[in-house]
Amino acid sequence: MDAFRTLTGGSRFDRTRFKADIRHFQPQLDPIASTSTAAPATTLPSELDFFGATSPVGDSRAAATDKDERKDKKKHRKRKRTEEEAEAAAGAAGASEAAQVDHAALLRKHRIKLTGLDCPNPLPSVEAVAQYVLKDQAGEADKAALQRLVDNWKRMGMKDPTGVQMASWGTMLANRDILACAPTGSGKTFSFVLPLLAMHSPSASSDSDSISTSDSTTLRPKAVIIEPTRELAMQVLRETRRLADGGEWRVGVLGEEGVGMVKNEKGKKGKGKNAKKGKKGKGKKEEATGAEEKAVVKEDDVADEAEPTDEKEVAKMEENAAAPYLGPLDILITTPLRLIFALKSSTVSLSSTTHLILDEADKLFELNFLEQTDEILAACKRSGEEEGQEDVRKGMFSATMPSSVEEMAKSVMAGAGGGCVRAIVGHKEAATTTITQALSFVNTEDHKLLSLRSLITAGQFTPPVLIFVQSIQRAKELTTELLLDGLSADCIHAERSGEERDRAVREFAEGKIWALVCTDVMGRGVDFKGVKLVINYDFPQSAMSYIHRIGRTGRAGKEGRAITFFTKADAGHLKTIVNVMRQSGCDVPTWMLALPAPSQDAKKALKMKPIGRKDVSRTNGSSGERGEKGKKRERVMGGKGGVFKSSKKGSIDVGEEGEGERKKGRGKKIKTSEVQLDE
C-alpha cells in the first residue's frame, strides 16, 4: 500500500467529474435504520478506503455543510465589495471623479482632437464644472450660484454635454486660451457661456462699493463676447439668461436695454448744439450691427441724424427710450464696431475684463472685420499692461476654421502655462451627419422658380423653411413671388431695421411665417428650433458659407434636409460643395466626384464677386405673366417700380452674364449699385 501511495502522490481526484463512480463505493443504508448513527455493516480497511467511503455519515454531512457555508461567505464578501465600489463611484466628484473617468475613451467617443502643450482633460458633466470651480473658491455665495447653474442646466432638459462643451469647459476653467471648431448645432454657445458664469460670481453678491469708487459713466464688464451680427448677439443674450435664470448675474447687449447709453442733458434742456434750431452736430458713421446696419452716431451720443425741433417731442422720445444702465456688468455681448465706438467714447472700459470670446471667429478675422478685431485685441492688451494684470484669456469658436484664419488666431493667443489649446470636434470642413444633403440641377435661372414650385406641389416643402439668396434685391423679389403664390413668407436682410428683423425672426419661430427668405445675415449661428428644410436658392459663394447655411437645420441631434440649386454657371464650383457632402458622410454620385476642383483664384473671385443672375421677377415670375396675376402684383408692390425701390438709389438689372444695365431717370443716367450683404 505504501508503494501505491508513493506512485499516486501529488495526484488529485476530481470528485465532481467522477461523482457516479463514487456512489458505487458508498454504503447503501437501510431506510428503516437511516436515522441510526451506527457505523455501516460493511467497512473497508483504511488502506483500501481511497475515497473515504467508510467515513461516518455525520462527518460527511458536516463537511458538506462547511463547504456550503464557505461558498455563502465568499458570495457575501463579493457582493459587499461590489456595493462598496458602486457607492465610492457614485459619491466621488470633482478631482476624484475626473480621476476615475477614462478621458482617452471620452475623446475617442466624441471625436475630440486636442492639440497643444499639456492639454487639460475634458469635463464630462456640469457637476464636474461646479466641483472644479469650488476647489479654489469655497464661498457660500459661489456655491449657491454654481448650484443654480446645475439646476438650470437640468431644468432646460440638458443631459450629457457635447464634445465641444466638454473640451472647452476643461480648457477655460484651467485658465487657458482655446481655439475650438465644431459642427453647427453642437452647442458652442453654452460651451463658453457656462464657464464664464461659473468663473465669475454675480455682481450683486460682490463688493457693492466698487460701483461708487469707479467712474459712474463707464461700464467695466468682467467678460466680453463679440458677435458679428446683432441677431447673434440677441440670441446669445437669451441663452445666457436662460442658463442664469434665478441668479444675480448681470448680462446685457451693448446698445440694447439702455446698456452703454448716456442721457444727453443738454439736449433735454434745449441748450445743446442740436436743440430747437435743429443744427446738426459733428457726427461719425458707425455700422451698428457689424457690417450691415449704418447709423450716424454723434459726439454727444445722439443717434438720429435729424433732431426734433420741439421740446415736447424730445421729452416724449426720451420717455419711450430705455433708461440708461451703467451699473455692474458680468458679461457684455456686442458687435465689433459698437464696442470700438464705446471704447473711444469711454463708455466701456476693458480694464476689469478677464475673458474675451470671439464667436464665429473665422468671420471676425476676414478682411472686412480684421481691422476692428485687431483694435479690440489691442485694447485688451493695453488694459492688462496698464494695470499690471494678467493677460486677458481668449476663446475663439466657429463651425469652420480655414488654415489661414487659424494661423492669425493663434498669433494673438497665448494662455497661461502651456499656451493655446486647439480643439477640433469631427472634421473641420464638414457639416453634421444629421443633415441629408442634395444637389438639384436647374439648368438656368429661368427654371429655379419652377423647381421651387415643384417642391411645394410635390409635398417636399415642409415648413418651417429657410431659403437663402445672394443679394438683397433677390430676397425681396422671391418673397413677393411666394406671397403671390399664397405662401406665408417674409424676408430678412441688412436694409431692414432692427425692429423689422426681430419681428420676422419672432414670427418665424412662432410658426406664423412658413418660409423665411434671407441673405447670409441668417447664415451664421442663428438657432431656429425645428427648421426641417434649408433651400439654397442661389449657389453659395464658398464652402464655409454652404456649411453655415445648411447648419440652420439638423441641430442638436435632430434630422434635417438641405437642397441646393445649381445652374450651368455654377458647375465650375460644384466640386467644392461635393467635397463637403462627402466629408459629411452623404452619398455622392460618381460623376460628381470626378469633377475638377476650382482653382484658388477662382474661389477668391467668387467670394469677392458673386455670379451675376437674372432678376427673379424676370425669370418665370408674376411680372412676366399677363392677366389678373400680373395686375395683382402691381397692386401689391405699389406699381411697376415697387415699394422696395429705394428713393435715393436706383437698381441694377443683372443678366446671367453679370452685365448691369443702368436705368434712366429724369432724363439722366443714374449711377447705382446694389448693396451686397456682408453680415
C-alpha positions, 0 to 999 in steps of 0.5 A: 500500500505504501508503494501505491501511495508513493506512485499516486502522490501529488495526484488529485481526484476530481470528485465532481467529474467522477461523482457516479463512480463514487456512489458505487463505493458508498454504503447503501443504508437501510431506510428503516435504520437511516436515522441510526448513527451506527457505523455501516455493516460493511467497512473497508480497511483504511488502506483500501478506503481511497475515497473515504467511503467508510467515513461516518455519515455525520462527518460527511454531512458536516463537511458538506455543510462547511463547504456550503457555508464557505461558498455563502461567505465568499458570495457575501464578501463579493457582493459587499465589495461590489456595493462598496465600489458602486457607492465610492463611484457614485459619491466621488466628484470633482478631482476624484471623479475626473480621476476615475473617468477614462478621458482617452475613451471620452475623446475617442467617443466624441471625436475630440482632437486636442492639440497643444502643450499639456492639454487639460482633460475634458469635463464630462458633466456640469457637476464636474464644472461646479466641483472644479470651480469650488476647489479654489473658491469655497464661498457660500455665495459661489456655491449657491450660484454654481448650484443654480447653474446645475439646476438650470442646466437640468431644468432646460432638459440638458443631459450629457454635454457635447464634445465641444462643451466638454473640451472647452469647459476643461480648457477655460476653467484651467485658465487657458486660451482655446481655439475650438471648431465644431459642427453647427448645432453642437452647442458652442454657445453654452460651451463658453457661456457656462464657464464664464458664469461659473468663473465669475460670481454675480455682481450683486453678491460682490463688493457693492462699493466698487460701483461708487469708487469707479467712474459712474459713466463707464461700464467695466464688464468682467467678460466680453463676447463679440458677435458679428451680427446683432441677431447673434448677439440677441440670441446669445443674450437669451441663452445666457439668461436662460442658463442664469435664470434665478441668479444675480448675474448681470448680462446685457447687449451693448446698445440694447436695454439702455446698456452703454447709453448716456442721457444727453442733458443738454439736449433735454434742456434745449441748450445743446448744439442740436436743440430747437434750431435743429443744427446738426452736430459733428457726427461719425458713421458707425455700422451698428450691427457689424457690417450691415446696419449704418447709423450716424452716431454723434459726439454727444451720443445722439443717434438720429441724424435729424433732431426734433425741433420741439421740446415736447417731442424730445421729452416724449422720445426720451420717455419711450427710450430705455433708461440708461444702465451703467451699473455692474456688468458680468458679461457684455455681448456686442458687435465689433464696431459698437464696442470700438465706438464705446471704447473711444467714447469711454463708455466701456472700459476693458480694464476689469475684463478677464475673458474675451470670446470671439464667436464665429471667429473665422468671420471676425478675422476676414478682411472686412472685420480684421481691422476692428478685431485687431483694435479690440485685441489691442485694447485688451492688451493695453488694459492688462499692461496698464494695470499690471494684470494678467493677460486677458484669456481668449476663446475663439469658436466657429463651425469652420476654421480655414488654415489661414484664419487659424494661423492669425488666431493663434498669433494673438493667443497665448494662455497661461502655462502651456499656451493655446489649446486647439480643439477640433470636434469631427472634421473641420470642413464638414457639416453634421451627419444629421443633415441629408444633403442634395444637389438639384440641377436647374439648368438656368435661372429661368427654371429655379422658380419652377423647381421651387414650385415643384417642391411645394406641389410635390409635398417636399416643402415642409415648413418651417423653411429657410431659403437663402439668396445672394443679394438683397434685391433677390430676397425681396423679389422671391418673397413677393413671388411666394406671397403671390403664390399664397405662401406665408413668407417674409424676408430678412436682410441688412436694409431692414431695421432692427425692429423689422428683423426681430419681428420676422425672426419672432414670427418665424419661430412662432410658426406664423411665417412658413418660409423665411427668405434671407441673405447670409445675415441668417447664415451664421449661428442663428438657432431656429428650433425645428427648421426641417428644410434649408433651400439654397436658392442661389449657389453659395459663394464658398464652402464655409458659407454652404456649411453655415447655411445648411447648419440652420437645420439638423441641430442638436441631434435632430434630422434635417434636409438641405437642397441646393440649386445649381445652374450651368454657371455654377458647375465650375464650383460644384466640386467644392460643395461635393467635397463637403457632402462627402466629408459629411458622410452623404452619398455622392454620385460618381460623376460628381466626384470626378469633377475638377476642383476650382482653382484658388483664384477662382474661389477668391473671385467668387467670394469677392464677386458673386455670379451675376443672375437674372432678376427673379421677377424676370425669370418665370415670375408674376411680372412676366405673366399677363392677366389678373396675376400680373395686375395683382402684383402691381397692386401689391408692390405699389406699381411697376417700380415697387415699394422696395425701390429705394428713393435715393438709389436706383437698381441694377438689372443683372443678366446671367452674364453679370452685365448691369444695365443702368436705368434712366431717370429724369432724363439722366443716367443714374449711377447705382449699385446694389448693396451686397450683404456682408453680415 
